[in-house]
Amino acid sequence: MARIRFSEDLTPISDFRVRTAEIVAKIKLTKRPVILTQRGRSAAVLEDIHEYERRAERLELLETVLVGLRAAEKGAVVSHSRAMAELDKVLKG
């Protein structure tokens, strides 16, 4: 995901109502989210769907890794051969 540029990516919700197609096109082009403001305060974030999906997948992977690390810290681990056997079962259905 591209970094937010606050000087360019803050948009009042009233502007969004008038320039919706233009703002959505900008999001698709830049891959940067737009922060909608209401009464001068952040209200919502709009982002490209592909960037959202990519970020969600990365977050899910990181959360899974964290669960594994916590399990390892508690000693809840299995041998490599057992893990591979379990993986084979899952992959073969």
PyMOL Python script that loads the backbone (N, CA, C, O; Angstrom):
from pymol import cmd

cmd.read_pdbstr("""\
ATOM      1  N   MET A   1       0.848  -1.174   0.000  1.00  0.00           N
ATOM      2  CA  MET A   1       0.000   0.000   0.000  1.00  0.00           C
ATOM      3  C   MET A   1       0.890   1.233   0.000  1.00  0.00           C
ATOM      4  O   MET A   1       1.856   1.320   0.758  1.00  0.00           O
ATOM      5  N   ALA A   2       0.553   2.168  -0.848  1.00  0.00           N
ATOM      6  CA  ALA A   2       1.299   3.414  -0.905  1.00  0.00           C
ATOM      7  C   ALA A   2       1.011   4.247   0.338  1.00  0.00           C
ATOM      8  O   ALA A   2      -0.080   4.177   0.904  1.00  0.00           O
ATOM      9  N   ARG A   3       1.982   5.022   0.750  1.00  0.00           N
ATOM     10  CA  ARG A   3       1.823   5.866   1.937  1.00  0.00           C
ATOM     11  C   ARG A   3       0.810   6.972   1.691  1.00  0.00           C
ATOM     12  O   ARG A   3       0.731   7.541   0.602  1.00  0.00           O
ATOM     13  N   ILE A   4       0.055   7.255   2.711  1.00  0.00           N
ATOM     14  CA  ILE A   4      -0.901   8.355   2.638  1.00  0.00           C
ATOM     15  C   ILE A   4      -0.128   9.664   2.605  1.00  0.00           C
ATOM     16  O   ILE A   4       0.836   9.854   3.347  1.00  0.00           O
ATOM     17  N   ARG A   5      -0.564  10.552   1.740  1.00  0.00           N
ATOM     18  CA  ARG A   5      -0.016  11.905   1.696  1.00  0.00           C
ATOM     19  C   ARG A   5      -1.118  12.827   2.208  1.00  0.00           C
ATOM     20  O   ARG A   5      -2.058  13.157   1.485  1.00  0.00           O
ATOM     21  N   PHE A   6      -0.986  13.230   3.449  1.00  0.00           N
ATOM     22  CA  PHE A   6      -2.049  14.011   4.067  1.00  0.00           C
ATOM     23  C   PHE A   6      -2.328  15.306   3.321  1.00  0.00           C
ATOM     24  O   PHE A   6      -3.451  15.809   3.345  1.00  0.00           O
ATOM     25  N   SER A   7      -1.312  15.846   2.658  1.00  0.00           N
ATOM     26  CA  SER A   7      -1.534  17.077   1.892  1.00  0.00           C
ATOM     27  C   SER A   7      -2.398  16.841   0.662  1.00  0.00           C
ATOM     28  O   SER A   7      -2.974  17.785   0.123  1.00  0.00           O
ATOM     29  N   GLU A   8      -2.498  15.585   0.210  1.00  0.00           N
ATOM     30  CA  GLU A   8      -3.251  15.274  -1.004  1.00  0.00           C
ATOM     31  C   GLU A   8      -4.434  14.336  -0.773  1.00  0.00           C
ATOM     32  O   GLU A   8      -5.361  14.297  -1.583  1.00  0.00           O
ATOM     33  N   ASP A   9      -4.409  13.593   0.306  1.00  0.00           N
ATOM     34  CA  ASP A   9      -5.364  12.493   0.461  1.00  0.00           C
ATOM     35  C   ASP A   9      -6.464  12.742   1.483  1.00  0.00           C
ATOM     36  O   ASP A   9      -7.221  11.825   1.804  1.00  0.00           O
ATOM     37  N   LEU A  10      -6.567  13.952   1.995  1.00  0.00           N
ATOM     38  CA  LEU A  10      -7.689  14.315   2.858  1.00  0.00           C
ATOM     39  C   LEU A  10      -8.739  14.996   1.989  1.00  0.00           C
ATOM     40  O   LEU A  10      -8.432  15.927   1.245  1.00  0.00           O
ATOM     41  N   THR A  11      -9.959  14.534   2.087  1.00  0.00           N
ATOM     42  CA  THR A  11     -11.028  15.088   1.260  1.00  0.00           C
ATOM     43  C   THR A  11     -12.284  15.302   2.105  1.00  0.00           C
ATOM     44  O   THR A  11     -12.774  14.364   2.735  1.00  0.00           O
ATOM     45  N   PRO A  12     -12.799  16.513   2.121  1.00  0.00           N
ATOM     46  CA  PRO A  12     -14.063  16.730   2.827  1.00  0.00           C
ATOM     47  C   PRO A  12     -15.170  15.896   2.194  1.00  0.00           C
ATOM     48  O   PRO A  12     -15.214  15.740   0.974  1.00  0.00           O
ATOM     49  N   ILE A  13     -16.048  15.370   3.006  1.00  0.00           N
ATOM     50  CA  ILE A  13     -17.121  14.514   2.507  1.00  0.00           C
ATOM     51  C   ILE A  13     -18.008  15.271   1.515  1.00  0.00           C
ATOM     52  O   ILE A  13     -18.569  14.667   0.600  1.00  0.00           O
ATOM     53  N   SER A  14     -18.137  16.582   1.692  1.00  0.00           N
ATOM     54  CA  SER A  14     -18.931  17.375   0.745  1.00  0.00           C
ATOM     55  C   SER A  14     -18.272  17.371  -0.640  1.00  0.00           C
ATOM     56  O   SER A  14     -18.970  17.320  -1.652  1.00  0.00           O
ATOM     57  N   ASP A  15     -16.927  17.425  -0.696  1.00  0.00           N
ATOM     58  CA  ASP A  15     -16.228  17.324  -1.985  1.00  0.00           C
ATOM     59  C   ASP A  15     -16.418  15.941  -2.596  1.00  0.00           C
ATOM     60  O   ASP A  15     -16.580  15.803  -3.808  1.00  0.00           O
ATOM     61  N   PHE A  16     -16.396  14.925  -1.749  1.00  0.00           N
ATOM     62  CA  PHE A  16     -16.580  13.562  -2.243  1.00  0.00           C
ATOM     63  C   PHE A  16     -17.946  13.402  -2.898  1.00  0.00           C
ATOM     64  O   PHE A  16     -18.064  12.738  -3.929  1.00  0.00           O
ATOM     65  N   ARG A  17     -18.960  13.992  -2.322  1.00  0.00           N
ATOM     66  CA  ARG A  17     -20.305  13.905  -2.910  1.00  0.00           C
ATOM     67  C   ARG A  17     -20.326  14.488  -4.318  1.00  0.00           C
ATOM     68  O   ARG A  17     -21.004  13.956  -5.197  1.00  0.00           O
ATOM     69  N   VAL A  18     -19.595  15.567  -4.538  1.00  0.00           N
ATOM     70  CA  VAL A  18     -19.593  16.259  -5.824  1.00  0.00           C
ATOM     71  C   VAL A  18     -18.633  15.597  -6.819  1.00  0.00           C
ATOM     72  O   VAL A  18     -18.907  15.569  -8.019  1.00  0.00           O
ATOM     73  N   ARG A  19     -17.503  15.062  -6.322  1.00  0.00           N
ATOM     74  CA  ARG A  19     -16.445  14.558  -7.203  1.00  0.00           C
ATOM     75  C   ARG A  19     -16.184  13.063  -7.009  1.00  0.00           C
ATOM     76  O   ARG A  19     -15.040  12.617  -7.099  1.00  0.00           O
ATOM     77  N   THR A  20     -17.228  12.296  -6.746  1.00  0.00           N
ATOM     78  CA  THR A  20     -17.072  10.881  -6.425  1.00  0.00           C
ATOM     79  C   THR A  20     -16.270  10.120  -7.472  1.00  0.00           C
ATOM     80  O   THR A  20     -15.292   9.456  -7.129  1.00  0.00           O
ATOM     81  N   ALA A  21     -16.659  10.202  -8.730  1.00  0.00           N
ATOM     82  CA  ALA A  21     -15.973   9.435  -9.787  1.00  0.00           C
ATOM     83  C   ALA A  21     -14.512   9.849  -9.895  1.00  0.00           C
ATOM     84  O   ALA A  21     -13.640   8.996 -10.064  1.00  0.00           O
ATOM     85  N   GLU A  22     -14.239  11.124  -9.802  1.00  0.00           N
ATOM     86  CA  GLU A  22     -12.859  11.628  -9.895  1.00  0.00           C
ATOM     87  C   GLU A  22     -12.004  11.107  -8.730  1.00  0.00           C
ATOM     88  O   GLU A  22     -10.858  10.703  -8.925  1.00  0.00           O
ATOM     89  N   ILE A  23     -12.565  11.120  -7.540  1.00  0.00           N
ATOM     90  CA  ILE A  23     -11.815  10.671  -6.367  1.00  0.00           C
ATOM     91  C   ILE A  23     -11.579   9.166  -6.417  1.00  0.00           C
ATOM     92  O   ILE A  23     -10.494   8.701  -6.069  1.00  0.00           O
ATOM     93  N   VAL A  24     -12.574   8.402  -6.843  1.00  0.00           N
ATOM     94  CA  VAL A  24     -12.394   6.953  -6.977  1.00  0.00           C
ATOM     95  C   VAL A  24     -11.339   6.647  -8.043  1.00  0.00           C
ATOM     96  O   VAL A  24     -10.530   5.737  -7.863  1.00  0.00           O
ATOM     97  N   ALA A  25     -11.337   7.384  -9.134  1.00  0.00           N
ATOM     98  CA  ALA A  25     -10.316   7.189 -10.168  1.00  0.00           C
ATOM     99  C   ALA A  25      -8.923   7.488  -9.615  1.00  0.00           C
ATOM    100  O   ALA A  25      -7.965   6.780  -9.927  1.00  0.00           O
ATOM    101  N   LYS A  26      -8.810   8.526  -8.800  1.00  0.00           N
ATOM    102  CA  LYS A  26      -7.525   8.875  -8.179  1.00  0.00           C
ATOM    103  C   LYS A  26      -7.037   7.741  -7.277  1.00  0.00           C
ATOM    104  O   LYS A  26      -5.853   7.404  -7.277  1.00  0.00           O
ATOM    105  N   ILE A  27      -7.955   7.160  -6.513  1.00  0.00           N
ATOM    106  CA  ILE A  27      -7.597   6.058  -5.622  1.00  0.00           C
ATOM    107  C   ILE A  27      -7.069   4.875  -6.432  1.00  0.00           C
ATOM    108  O   ILE A  27      -6.063   4.267  -6.068  1.00  0.00           O
ATOM    109  N   LYS A  28      -7.747   4.555  -7.524  1.00  0.00           N
ATOM    110  CA  LYS A  28      -7.308   3.442  -8.373  1.00  0.00           C
ATOM    111  C   LYS A  28      -5.945   3.714  -8.987  1.00  0.00           C
ATOM    112  O   LYS A  28      -5.122   2.805  -9.101  1.00  0.00           O
ATOM    113  N   LEU A  29      -5.700   4.955  -9.383  1.00  0.00           N
ATOM    114  CA  LEU A  29      -4.436   5.330 -10.022  1.00  0.00           C
ATOM    115  C   LEU A  29      -3.276   5.339  -9.036  1.00  0.00           C
ATOM    116  O   LEU A  29      -2.225   4.757  -9.304  1.00  0.00           O
ATOM    117  N   THR A  30      -3.463   5.990  -7.908  1.00  0.00           N
ATOM    118  CA  THR A  30      -2.360   6.167  -6.956  1.00  0.00           C
ATOM    119  C   THR A  30      -2.175   4.991  -6.013  1.00  0.00           C
ATOM    120  O   THR A  30      -1.102   4.822  -5.433  1.00  0.00           O
ATOM    121  N   LYS A  31      -3.216   4.175  -5.854  1.00  0.00           N
ATOM    122  CA  LYS A  31      -3.231   3.065  -4.895  1.00  0.00           C
ATOM    123  C   LYS A  31      -3.147   3.572  -3.458  1.00  0.00           C
ATOM    124  O   LYS A  31      -2.888   2.793  -2.541  1.00  0.00           O
ATOM    125  N   ARG A  32      -3.365   4.871  -3.257  1.00  0.00           N
ATOM    126  CA  ARG A  32      -3.373   5.453  -1.920  1.00  0.00           C
ATOM    127  C   ARG A  32      -4.815   5.630  -1.465  1.00  0.00           C
ATOM    128  O   ARG A  32      -5.678   5.993  -2.264  1.00  0.00           O
ATOM    129  N   PRO A  33      -5.080   5.378  -0.194  1.00  0.00           N
ATOM    130  CA  PRO A  33      -6.430   5.617   0.312  1.00  0.00           C
ATOM    131  C   PRO A  33      -6.711   7.104   0.433  1.00  0.00           C
ATOM    132  O   PRO A  33      -5.787   7.916   0.483  1.00  0.00           O
ATOM    133  N   VAL A  34      -7.963   7.452   0.480  1.00  0.00           N
ATOM    134  CA  VAL A  34      -8.395   8.824   0.719  1.00  0.00           C
ATOM    135  C   VAL A  34      -9.132   8.838   2.059  1.00  0.00           C
ATOM    136  O   VAL A  34      -9.987   7.994   2.326  1.00  0.00           O
ATOM    137  N   ILE A  35      -8.782   9.803   2.881  1.00  0.00           N
ATOM    138  CA  ILE A  35      -9.447   9.964   4.162  1.00  0.00           C
ATOM    139  C   ILE A  35     -10.522  11.024   4.000  1.00  0.00           C
ATOM    140  O   ILE A  35     -10.233  12.173   3.666  1.00  0.00           O
ATOM    141  N   LEU A  36     -11.752  10.630   4.238  1.00  0.00           N
ATOM    142  CA  LEU A  36     -12.872  11.572   4.173  1.00  0.00           C
ATOM    143  C   LEU A  36     -12.999  12.267   5.518  1.00  0.00           C
ATOM    144  O   LEU A  36     -12.936  11.638   6.574  1.00  0.00           O
ATOM    145  N   THR A  37     -13.178  13.570   5.453  1.00  0.00           N
ATOM    146  CA  THR A  37     -13.344  14.340   6.683  1.00  0.00           C
ATOM    147  C   THR A  37     -14.752  14.907   6.753  1.00  0.00           C
ATOM    148  O   THR A  37     -15.395  15.168   5.736  1.00  0.00           O
ATOM    149  N   GLN A  38     -15.204  15.085   7.971  1.00  0.00           N
ATOM    150  CA  GLN A  38     -16.516  15.669   8.217  1.00  0.00           C
ATOM    151  C   GLN A  38     -16.357  16.639   9.388  1.00  0.00           C
ATOM    152  O   GLN A  38     -15.942  16.260  10.484  1.00  0.00           O
ATOM    153  N   ARG A  39     -16.695  17.888   9.126  1.00  0.00           N
ATOM    154  CA  ARG A  39     -16.507  18.957  10.118  1.00  0.00           C
ATOM    155  C   ARG A  39     -15.056  19.039  10.577  1.00  0.00           C
ATOM    156  O   ARG A  39     -14.779  19.289  11.750  1.00  0.00           O
ATOM    157  N   GLY A  40     -14.132  18.825   9.639  1.00  0.00           N
ATOM    158  CA  GLY A  40     -12.713  18.947   9.931  1.00  0.00           C
ATOM    159  C   GLY A  40     -12.072  17.770  10.640  1.00  0.00           C
ATOM    160  O   GLY A  40     -10.892  17.824  10.985  1.00  0.00           O
ATOM    161  N   ARG A  41     -12.829  16.713  10.863  1.00  0.00           N
ATOM    162  CA  ARG A  41     -12.292  15.528  11.543  1.00  0.00           C
ATOM    163  C   ARG A  41     -12.383  14.317  10.628  1.00  0.00           C
ATOM    164  O   ARG A  41     -13.293  14.227   9.804  1.00  0.00           O
ATOM    165  N   SER A  42     -11.449  13.389  10.766  1.00  0.00           N
ATOM    166  CA  SER A  42     -11.483  12.181   9.950  1.00  0.00           C
ATOM    167  C   SER A  42     -12.766  11.412  10.245  1.00  0.00           C
ATOM    168  O   SER A  42     -13.181  11.282  11.397  1.00  0.00           O
ATOM    169  N   ALA A  43     -13.394  10.900   9.166  1.00  0.00           N
ATOM    170  CA  ALA A  43     -14.672  10.205   9.307  1.00  0.00           C
ATOM    171  C   ALA A  43     -14.650   8.806   8.699  1.00  0.00           C
ATOM    172  O   ALA A  43     -15.282   7.890   9.226  1.00  0.00           O
ATOM    173  N   ALA A  44     -13.928   8.637   7.595  1.00  0.00           N
ATOM    174  CA  ALA A  44     -13.907   7.341   6.915  1.00  0.00           C
ATOM    175  C   ALA A  44     -12.697   7.275   5.992  1.00  0.00           C
ATOM    176  O   ALA A  44     -12.081   8.292   5.674  1.00  0.00           O
ATOM    177  N   VAL A  45     -12.371   6.059   5.571  1.00  0.00           N
ATOM    178  CA  VAL A  45     -11.265   5.841   4.645  1.00  0.00           C
ATOM    179  C   VAL A  45     -11.786   5.079   3.440  1.00  0.00           C
ATOM    180  O   VAL A  45     -12.482   4.074   3.582  1.00  0.00           O
ATOM    181  N   LEU A  46     -11.445   5.564   2.251  1.00  0.00           N
ATOM    182  CA  LEU A  46     -11.761   4.859   1.005  1.00  0.00           C
ATOM    183  C   LEU A  46     -10.459   4.343   0.429  1.00  0.00           C
ATOM    184  O   LEU A  46      -9.470   5.072   0.362  1.00  0.00           O
ATOM    185  N   GLU A  47     -10.457   3.073   0.009  1.00  0.00           N
ATOM    186  CA  GLU A  47      -9.242   2.560  -0.596  1.00  0.00           C
ATOM    187  C   GLU A  47      -9.558   1.596  -1.727  1.00  0.00           C
ATOM    188  O   GLU A  47     -10.651   1.033  -1.796  1.00  0.00           O
ATOM    189  N   ASP A  48      -8.604   1.420  -2.597  1.00  0.00           N
ATOM    190  CA  ASP A  48      -8.717   0.516  -3.726  1.00  0.00           C
ATOM    191  C   ASP A  48      -9.001  -0.896  -3.214  1.00  0.00           C
ATOM    192  O   ASP A  48      -8.362  -1.345  -2.263  1.00  0.00           O
ATOM    193  N   ILE A  49      -9.934  -1.588  -3.823  1.00  0.00           N
ATOM    194  CA  ILE A  49     -10.343  -2.911  -3.346  1.00  0.00           C
ATOM    195  C   ILE A  49      -9.197  -3.917  -3.381  1.00  0.00           C
ATOM    196  O   ILE A  49      -9.080  -4.758  -2.489  1.00  0.00           O
ATOM    197  N   HIS A  50      -8.354  -3.834  -4.406  1.00  0.00           N
ATOM    198  CA  HIS A  50      -7.237  -4.777  -4.502  1.00  0.00           C
ATOM    199  C   HIS A  50      -6.209  -4.523  -3.399  1.00  0.00           C
ATOM    200  O   HIS A  50      -5.647  -5.464  -2.838  1.00  0.00           O
ATOM    201  N   GLU A  51      -5.968  -3.261  -3.096  1.00  0.00           N
ATOM    202  CA  GLU A  51      -5.065  -2.929  -1.997  1.00  0.00           C
ATOM    203  C   GLU A  51      -5.648  -3.395  -0.668  1.00  0.00           C
ATOM    204  O   GLU A  51      -4.922  -3.899   0.189  1.00  0.00           O
ATOM    205  N   TYR A  52      -6.954  -3.229  -0.498  1.00  0.00           N
ATOM    206  CA  TYR A  52      -7.622  -3.680   0.725  1.00  0.00           C
ATOM    207  C   TYR A  52      -7.482  -5.194   0.884  1.00  0.00           C
ATOM    208  O   TYR A  52      -7.134  -5.681   1.960  1.00  0.00           O
ATOM    209  N   GLU A  53      -7.755  -5.936  -0.191  1.00  0.00           N
ATOM    210  CA  GLU A  53      -7.667  -7.394  -0.131  1.00  0.00           C
ATOM    211  C   GLU A  53      -6.237  -7.840   0.164  1.00  0.00           C
ATOM    212  O   GLU A  53      -6.019  -8.756   0.957  1.00  0.00           O
ATOM    213  N   ARG A  54      -5.262  -7.187  -0.477  1.00  0.00           N
ATOM    214  CA  ARG A  54      -3.851  -7.541  -0.265  1.00  0.00           C
ATOM    215  C   ARG A  54      -3.460  -7.295   1.191  1.00  0.00           C
ATOM    216  O   ARG A  54      -2.786  -8.120   1.808  1.00  0.00           O
ATOM    217  N   ARG A  55      -3.882  -6.167   1.729  1.00  0.00           N
ATOM    218  CA  ARG A  55      -3.556  -5.839   3.115  1.00  0.00           C
ATOM    219  C   ARG A  55      -4.250  -6.803   4.078  1.00  0.00           C
ATOM    220  O   ARG A  55      -3.652  -7.225   5.068  1.00  0.00           O
ATOM    221  N   ALA A  56      -5.496  -7.151   3.798  1.00  0.00           N
ATOM    222  CA  ALA A  56      -6.229  -8.090   4.648  1.00  0.00           C
ATOM    223  C   ALA A  56      -5.553  -9.464   4.651  1.00  0.00           C
ATOM    224  O   ALA A  56      -5.465 -10.106   5.698  1.00  0.00           O
ATOM    225  N   GLU A  57      -5.079  -9.916   3.494  1.00  0.00           N
ATOM    226  CA  GLU A  57      -4.393 -11.205   3.409  1.00  0.00           C
ATOM    227  C   GLU A  57      -3.087 -11.171   4.193  1.00  0.00           C
ATOM    228  O   GLU A  57      -2.755 -12.127   4.893  1.00  0.00           O
ATOM    229  N   ARG A  58      -2.346 -10.072   4.076  1.00  0.00           N
ATOM    230  CA  ARG A  58      -1.086  -9.935   4.816  1.00  0.00           C
ATOM    231  C   ARG A  58      -1.346  -9.930   6.314  1.00  0.00           C
ATOM    232  O   ARG A  58      -0.606 -10.552   7.076  1.00  0.00           O
ATOM    233  N   LEU A  59      -2.387  -9.236   6.737  1.00  0.00           N
ATOM    234  CA  LEU A  59      -2.725  -9.176   8.153  1.00  0.00           C
ATOM    235  C   LEU A  59      -3.093 -10.560   8.670  1.00  0.00           C
ATOM    236  O   LEU A  59      -2.675 -10.951   9.759  1.00  0.00           O
ATOM    237  N   GLU A  60      -3.874 -11.298   7.891  1.00  0.00           N
ATOM    238  CA  GLU A  60      -4.257 -12.654   8.295  1.00  0.00           C
ATOM    239  C   GLU A  60      -3.020 -13.541   8.443  1.00  0.00           C
ATOM    240  O   GLU A  60      -2.921 -14.315   9.395  1.00  0.00           O
ATOM    241  N   LEU A  61      -2.079 -13.428   7.503  1.00  0.00           N
ATOM    242  CA  LEU A  61      -0.842 -14.215   7.580  1.00  0.00           C
ATOM    243  C   LEU A  61      -0.047 -13.833   8.828  1.00  0.00           C
ATOM    244  O   LEU A  61       0.435 -14.708   9.547  1.00  0.00           O
ATOM    245  N   LEU A  62       0.091 -12.543   9.084  1.00  0.00           N
ATOM    246  CA  LEU A  62       0.841 -12.097  10.260  1.00  0.00           C
ATOM    247  C   LEU A  62       0.186 -12.565  11.559  1.00  0.00           C
ATOM    248  O   LEU A  62       0.875 -12.942  12.506  1.00  0.00           O
ATOM    249  N   GLU A  63      -1.139 -12.538  11.598  1.00  0.00           N
ATOM    250  CA  GLU A  63      -1.841 -13.018  12.794  1.00  0.00           C
ATOM    251  C   GLU A  63      -1.612 -14.511  12.994  1.00  0.00           C
ATOM    252  O   GLU A  63      -1.462 -14.971  14.126  1.00  0.00           O
ATOM    253  N   THR A  64      -1.585 -15.267  11.901  1.00  0.00           N
ATOM    254  CA  THR A  64      -1.340 -16.703  11.982  1.00  0.00           C
ATOM    255  C   THR A  64       0.076 -16.977  12.481  1.00  0.00           C
ATOM    256  O   THR A  64       0.286 -17.865  13.308  1.00  0.00           O
ATOM    257  N   VAL A  65       1.041 -16.217  11.979  1.00  0.00           N
ATOM    258  CA  VAL A  65       2.426 -16.352  12.439  1.00  0.00           C
ATOM    259  C   VAL A  65       2.508 -16.039  13.933  1.00  0.00           C
ATOM    260  O   VAL A  65       3.186 -16.746  14.678  1.00  0.00           O
ATOM    261  N   LEU A  66       1.829 -14.997  14.366  1.00  0.00           N
ATOM    262  CA  LEU A  66       1.830 -14.629  15.784  1.00  0.00           C
ATOM    263  C   LEU A  66       1.253 -15.746  16.655  1.00  0.00           C
ATOM    264  O   LEU A  66       1.785 -16.036  17.727  1.00  0.00           O
ATOM    265  N   VAL A  67       0.183 -16.364  16.203  1.00  0.00           N
ATOM    266  CA  VAL A  67      -0.397 -17.493  16.944  1.00  0.00           C
ATOM    267  C   VAL A  67       0.638 -18.609  17.063  1.00  0.00           C
ATOM    268  O   VAL A  67       0.797 -19.205  18.128  1.00  0.00           O
ATOM    269  N   GLY A  68       1.339 -18.887  15.968  1.00  0.00           N
ATOM    270  CA  GLY A  68       2.372 -19.923  15.982  1.00  0.00           C
ATOM    271  C   GLY A  68       3.516 -19.587  16.918  1.00  0.00           C
ATOM    272  O   GLY A  68       4.009 -20.458  17.636  1.00  0.00           O
ATOM    273  N   LEU A  69       3.944 -18.335  16.918  1.00  0.00           N
ATOM    274  CA  LEU A  69       5.025 -17.925  17.816  1.00  0.00           C
ATOM    275  C   LEU A  69       4.607 -18.041  19.274  1.00  0.00           C
ATOM    276  O   LEU A  69       5.386 -18.485  20.118  1.00  0.00           O
ATOM    277  N   ARG A  70       3.379 -17.641  19.566  1.00  0.00           N
ATOM    278  CA  ARG A  70       2.888 -17.770  20.947  1.00  0.00           C
ATOM    279  C   ARG A  70       2.806 -19.232  21.377  1.00  0.00           C
ATOM    280  O   ARG A  70       3.125 -19.569  22.517  1.00  0.00           O
ATOM    281  N   ALA A  71       2.378 -20.092  20.462  1.00  0.00           N
ATOM    282  CA  ALA A  71       2.311 -21.521  20.769  1.00  0.00           C
ATOM    283  C   ALA A  71       3.720 -22.067  21.021  1.00  0.00           C
ATOM    284  O   ALA A  71       3.927 -22.857  21.942  1.00  0.00           O
ATOM    285  N   ALA A  72       4.674 -21.647  20.209  1.00  0.00           N
ATOM    286  CA  ALA A  72       6.055 -22.113  20.374  1.00  0.00           C
ATOM    287  C   ALA A  72       6.621 -21.655  21.712  1.00  0.00           C
ATOM    288  O   ALA A  72       7.342 -22.405  22.370  1.00  0.00           O
ATOM    289  N   GLU A  73       6.299 -20.423  22.121  1.00  0.00           N
ATOM    290  CA  GLU A  73       6.770 -19.921  23.411  1.00  0.00           C
ATOM    291  C   GLU A  73       6.236 -20.767  24.565  1.00  0.00           C
ATOM    292  O   GLU A  73       6.888 -20.897  25.601  1.00  0.00           O
ATOM    293  N   LYS A  74       5.045 -21.341  24.380  1.00  0.00           N
ATOM    294  CA  LYS A  74       4.439 -22.174  25.420  1.00  0.00           C
ATOM    295  C   LYS A  74       4.870 -23.632  25.300  1.00  0.00           C
ATOM    296  O   LYS A  74       4.482 -24.467  26.117  1.00  0.00           O
ATOM    297  N   GLY A  75       5.672 -23.938  24.284  1.00  0.00           N
ATOM    298  CA  GLY A  75       6.119 -25.306  24.090  1.00  0.00           C
ATOM    299  C   GLY A  75       5.122 -26.175  23.354  1.00  0.00           C
ATOM    300  O   GLY A  75       5.294 -27.392  23.289  1.00  0.00           O
ATOM    301  N   ALA A  76       4.090 -25.580  22.802  1.00  0.00           N
ATOM    302  CA  ALA A  76       3.065 -26.334  22.080  1.00  0.00           C
ATOM    303  C   ALA A  76       3.499 -26.514  20.633  1.00  0.00           C
ATOM    304  O   ALA A  76       2.943 -25.902  19.721  1.00  0.00           O
ATOM    305  N   VAL A  77       4.496 -27.360  20.442  1.00  0.00           N
ATOM    306  CA  VAL A  77       5.038 -27.582  19.105  1.00  0.00           C
ATOM    307  C   VAL A  77       5.019 -29.075  18.795  1.00  0.00           C
ATOM    308  O   VAL A  77       4.897 -29.906  19.695  1.00  0.00           O
ATOM    309  N   VAL A  78       5.140 -29.402  17.522  1.00  0.00           N
ATOM    310  CA  VAL A  78       5.222 -30.798  17.091  1.00  0.00           C
ATOM    311  C   VAL A  78       6.487 -30.964  16.265  1.00  0.00           C
ATOM    312  O   VAL A  78       7.073 -29.983  15.807  1.00  0.00           O
ATOM    313  N   SER A  79       6.898 -32.193  16.081  1.00  0.00           N
ATOM    314  CA  SER A  79       8.096 -32.461  15.289  1.00  0.00           C
ATOM    315  C   SER A  79       7.843 -32.127  13.825  1.00  0.00           C
ATOM    316  O   SER A  79       6.700 -32.034  13.377  1.00  0.00           O
ATOM    317  N   HIS A  80       8.913 -31.954  13.109  1.00  0.00           N
ATOM    318  CA  HIS A  80       8.817 -31.657  11.678  1.00  0.00           C
ATOM    319  C   HIS A  80       8.106 -32.783  10.949  1.00  0.00           C
ATOM    320  O   HIS A  80       7.240 -32.528  10.112  1.00  0.00           O
ATOM    321  N   SER A  81       8.461 -34.028  11.257  1.00  0.00           N
ATOM    322  CA  SER A  81       7.851 -35.171  10.554  1.00  0.00           C
ATOM    323  C   SER A  81       6.346 -35.244  10.830  1.00  0.00           C
ATOM    324  O   SER A  81       5.569 -35.550   9.926  1.00  0.00           O
ATOM    325  N   ARG A  82       5.932 -34.968  12.057  1.00  0.00           N
ATOM    326  CA  ARG A  82       4.496 -34.985  12.363  1.00  0.00           C
ATOM    327  C   ARG A  82       3.787 -33.838  11.640  1.00  0.00           C
ATOM    328  O   ARG A  82       2.692 -34.022  11.109  1.00  0.00           O
ATOM    329  N   ALA A  83       4.389 -32.691  11.619  1.00  0.00           N
ATOM    330  CA  ALA A  83       3.783 -31.552  10.927  1.00  0.00           C
ATOM    331  C   ALA A  83       3.619 -31.855   9.442  1.00  0.00           C
ATOM    332  O   ALA A  83       2.580 -31.552   8.855  1.00  0.00           O
ATOM    333  N   MET A  84       4.637 -32.448   8.838  1.00  0.00           N
ATOM    334  CA  MET A  84       4.563 -32.772   7.413  1.00  0.00           C
ATOM    335  C   MET A  84       3.499 -33.832   7.153  1.00  0.00           C
ATOM    336  O   MET A  84       2.799 -33.768   6.143  1.00  0.00           O
ATOM    337  N   ALA A  85       3.369 -34.806   8.052  1.00  0.00           N
ATOM    338  CA  ALA A  85       2.343 -35.846   7.900  1.00  0.00           C
ATOM    339  C   ALA A  85       0.945 -35.221   7.981  1.00  0.00           C
ATOM    340  O   ALA A  85       0.060 -35.574   7.202  1.00  0.00           O
ATOM    341  N   GLU A  86       0.751 -34.304   8.914  1.00  0.00           N
ATOM    342  CA  GLU A  86      -0.543 -33.611   9.042  1.00  0.00           C
ATOM    343  C   GLU A  86      -0.827 -32.785   7.796  1.00  0.00           C
ATOM    344  O   GLU A  86      -1.958 -32.753   7.309  1.00  0.00           O
ATOM    345  N   LEU A  87       0.191 -32.125   7.288  1.00  0.00           N
ATOM    346  CA  LEU A  87       0.041 -31.319   6.075  1.00  0.00           C
ATOM    347  C   LEU A  87      -0.321 -32.194   4.877  1.00  0.00           C
ATOM    348  O   LEU A  87      -1.173 -31.825   4.068  1.00  0.00           O
ATOM    349  N   ASP A  88       0.321 -33.345   4.767  1.00  0.00           N
ATOM    350  CA  ASP A  88      -0.013 -34.284   3.693  1.00  0.00           C
ATOM    351  C   ASP A  88      -1.464 -34.710   3.767  1.00  0.00           C
ATOM    352  O   ASP A  88      -2.135 -34.786   2.738  1.00  0.00           O
ATOM    353  N   LYS A  89      -1.971 -34.992   4.979  1.00  0.00           N
ATOM    354  CA  LYS A  89      -3.365 -35.384   5.142  1.00  0.00           C
ATOM    355  C   LYS A  89      -4.302 -34.284   4.643  1.00  0.00           C
ATOM    356  O   LYS A  89      -5.274 -34.556   3.938  1.00  0.00           O
ATOM    357  N   VAL A  90      -4.003 -33.062   5.010  1.00  0.00           N
ATOM    358  CA  VAL A  90      -4.850 -31.945   4.618  1.00  0.00           C
ATOM    359  C   VAL A  90      -4.825 -31.760   3.103  1.00  0.00           C
ATOM    360  O   VAL A  90      -5.868 -31.552   2.482  1.00  0.00           O
ATOM    361  N   LEU A  91      -3.650 -31.834   2.518  1.00  0.00           N
ATOM    362  CA  LEU A  91      -3.518 -31.599   1.068  1.00  0.00           C
ATOM    363  C   LEU A  91      -4.127 -32.723   0.247  1.00  0.00           C
ATOM    364  O   LEU A  91      -4.605 -32.484  -0.862  1.00  0.00           O
ATOM    365  N   LYS A  92      -4.120 -33.917   0.757  1.00  0.00           N
ATOM    366  CA  LYS A  92      -4.663 -35.053   0.013  1.00  0.00           C
ATOM    367  C   LYS A  92      -6.171 -35.225   0.243  1.00  0.00           C
ATOM    368  O   LYS A  92      -6.814 -36.065  -0.387  1.00  0.00           O
ATOM    369  N   GLY A  93      -6.721 -34.418   1.153  1.00  0.00           N
ATOM    370  CA  GLY A  93      -8.158 -34.448   1.386  1.00  0.00           C
ATOM    371  C   GLY A  93      -8.517 -35.464   2.359  1.00  0.00           C
ATOM    372  O   GLY A  93      -9.696 -35.626   2.675  1.00  0.00           O
TER     373      GLY A  93
END
""", "prot")
cmd.dss("prot")
cmd.show_as("cartoon", "prot")
cmd.util.cbc("prot")
cmd.orient("prot")
